[in-house]
Amino acid sequence: MLPQQQIEEFLSWSHIRAVAGYAGVSISIPDWDSGVDGTFRRLAVRGARRFPCGYALDFQLKASKNCQIGSEHIVYDLAVKTYNDLVSRRDSLQTIGCLLILKCLPNDPANWIESNEDGL
């Protein structure tokens, strides 16, 4: 059996790839971990060919069962380093934005495969 953290990561990647595919955007994954897990790009269509175009949007992907979903806020204990990386990018005019995507998992791992709007 895989470690819980790795299972959580696989589930979050599967979910975000499905959502991106449905939305018609591409995902690029960097070769090394530099605080960015991937980049979204819109796909344009020319004839039968699709290609990435437009502005890019980087994202940091997390998954956890330690989330509290409220009516207006989601509470999640994000590592200070990750938070600081996201905030410094937000405040810099020289970089593209970086979106934090959090996959909130139920407490019972038997229900982790079930997916709905509340989970992402």
Order of alpha helices (4+ residues) and beta strands (2+ residues): alpha-beta-beta-beta-beta-beta-alpha-beta
